[in-house]
């Protein structure tokens, strides 16, 4: 991400989402660690005065669409920025819940995604006010919050470090893995190893899926053949029974 004075920037951030009841979710939306772009947003440098004049929670930075929720409280706590977002119920958004609009259903769906942990990221749109450039990216010490959105992919390394570890990689790889290609730099060898490991796992899963399909097809074929054999055996037994009945009839005569 290239920062320019007075220009709006956007960043995806991994978060901790905690359902606190009454359709409200507590978000920790920024932490002073480098994200995958190599940038740092300093929590104590945020100015959210103007944002709180209309504190809506958007969907993918789309200010033209119906908002997903409303920010009830926004504050800085230590090195973290926190927000409480309220998600209206379908009943509140519809005169007739049985005829609820797709937007009302989306609000409800989003709330449950954060509540259950299916979503664990948000994104902020902001104007950088003061910053210094580092080897990895930018250290943004002052910034004005413009908007706050739901997104599906986190950039903050804390949010996905556990997933990286699950591939048997050490912590030294995590930072490199989360630093994406930018400013013409190539993806490093360590990052490539991680991506190859992920692809390998995906290929293995796909192979297992295809093998399972073949096994199911084979089983269906065998079951079909078994049904044919059972039908033949049943027909033979019926014939024997008929012959025996004929013999018995002749003896009686």
N, C-alpha and C positions, 0 to 999 in steps of 0.2 A: 504494500500500500504506500503510495507516494503522498506525502502531506504537503499541502499548499495553504498559505495564509488566507483565511476567509472562505475557504472551500469546505463543503460538507464531506465528512468521512463516515464510513460505516465499518463496524467491527462486530463479528460474531463472538460471543463469550460463553464458555461453559459456566453453568450455575449449579447451585444447590437449591432445589425447590422443596418447600415444606408446606403441606396442607395444614392450615391453622383453623379450619372450620369456617362455617358460614360462607361457603363458596369463595374463600380467600386463600391465596397462595403467597407465602413469603419467599421472595427471590433474593439470592445473593448474586448480583449481576456483574460484579467486577472484582477482580482480585489482583493485587500488585505482583503478578508474575508474567513472564513473557507469553504471548499467545503464539500461534503457529506462524504469524507474519514477523515475529521477532519484536513486536511492539509491546509497550507497557502503558496502561492507562492508570495514572495516579488517582486513587480514590479521593484524597483530600483536595484534589484540584478541580473537581466537578462543580459546575454552576448549573443548577436545575431550576432557577427562579422562573424563567419564562416557560419552561416545560410544564411546570405545575399549574400554569394558568389554564391548560387544557390537557390534563395528564391521562391520555388514552393509551391503551396497549394495543398495538397494531399487529397485523399479520404480514410478515415479510416486508416491512417498510412501506406497505401500500396505504398511503394516507387517503386514497380515494375510496377505499373499501370500508365497509362497516367495521368499527373497532371490535376487538375481541373482549376487552375488559377495560377497567378504569383503575388507575393507580390511586390508592387511598392514602398511602404514606410513602415518602421517599427520604432517605437519610444516609449519612456516612457513619460507619462504625469501625474504627481502627483503619485497617487497610482494605476494607470492603465497602461497597455501595449496596444498600439494601432497599427493597421496595416491596410493598404489599399490594397485590393486584386482586381486584374483585371481579369475578366472572358472573354476570347475570344468569338467572335460570331461564329455561325455555318459556316458563309461565310468565316471567317478567317481560319477555321480548315478544310474546304472542298473545293476542286476545283469545285465540282458540289454540291451545297446545297441540290438539290433534291435527291442526293444519299449520304447524310451525314452519317457518321459512327455512331454507337451507342455511342462511346466515345464523339464525338462532341455534340450529343444530350444530353448526361449526363452533360456536362459542362454547356450547356444552361439551362437545368433543375435545376441544383444546384444554378446557379445565380438567377433564378426566385424564388426559394425556400427561399433564404436569403432575397431577395428584398421584398417579400411579407410577411416575418415573419414566414413562415412555418417551417423554421429551425432557431434555436436560440442558437446553441452551436457549439463549435469547440474543438479540442483537441491538446495538445502540447506534443511532445516527447522531453525529455531533460535529461541532466546529472546533478544531484544535486551536488553542489560543497561544500556548507556550510549549515549546518542546526542544529537545536536543537530539541530534542524530547519533546513533550508536553503530557499532559494527553489525549488529543483528537487525536493527530497524530504528524505531523512534521511542524515546522516553517522553511521553506526553504528560507534562506537569500541570497544565491548566486546560480545561476543555468545557464547552457549553453543550449540555445535553439538549438535543432537538426532538428526538423520538426514541421510542422503546418498542421492540417488536418480538414476536414469537418466531423462532426459526428451528430447523430440525438438526443442524450440524454445529457442534461446538468447536471453537478454535482454542479455548483455554486448555492447556495441557493437563491440568488437574482432572478435568472431566473425562479424559480418555486414557490416562496413564495406566489404569488398571487393565484396560483392554489390550494395550500394547504389551504389558507384562504377561498376559495370558498366552502370548506366543513364545514365551520362554526367553524374552529379551531383557537385558539389564537396564537400570535407570539411565545409564550414560547414553543410551540410544534414544530415549524418549524425546529429549530436546531436539535432537537432530531430525527425528522423524516428523516432528510437528513444525519444522521450519520448511515451508513450501518454497518452490522455485519462484524467485522474484528478481527483478533488476538484471535479467540475463544470466543469473547464476544457475548452474546445473544442480540437479538433485545429487546429493552426496552418496558415496558408496554405502554408508550405514543406512541411510534412508532407503536406498534401493533394496538392501537386504530385507528390510521390514516389509516393503511393498511386495517383494517377491515371496516372502513368507505368507503374507495375506493371500496373494494370488494362488500360491500352492495349496493353501487350505481350501480356498474356494474351488479350485480344480478337483481336489480330492472329494469334496462334498458333492460336486456335480457327478463325478465318476460313481460314487456310492449311490446317488439317486438313479443313475442310468442302470447300474447293476441291479438295484432293487426292482426297477421296472421289468428287467429281463426275468428276474426270479418270479415275479408275480405272473408274467405271461406264461412261464414254464409251468407254474403251479396250476394255472387255469387250464392249460392244455392237458396236464395229467389228470386233473379232476374230470375233464370232459371225457377222456379216454376211459377213466374208471367207471363213469356213468354208462358208457357203451358196453363195457365188460359186464357190469351188473345187469344190464338189460338182456344181454345174451344168455347169461346164467339163468335169469328168471324165465326166459323163453324155453330153455332146455328143460328146466324143472316142470314147467307147464306141460311140455310134450310128454315127459315121463309119467306125469300124473294122469294124462289122458290115456296113454297106453295101458297103464295099470287098471284104470277104470274099465277099459274095453275087455281086458283079460278077466277081470272079476265078473263082468256081465256074462261072458261066454261060459264061465264055470257054473254060474247059477242056472244057465239054460240047460 
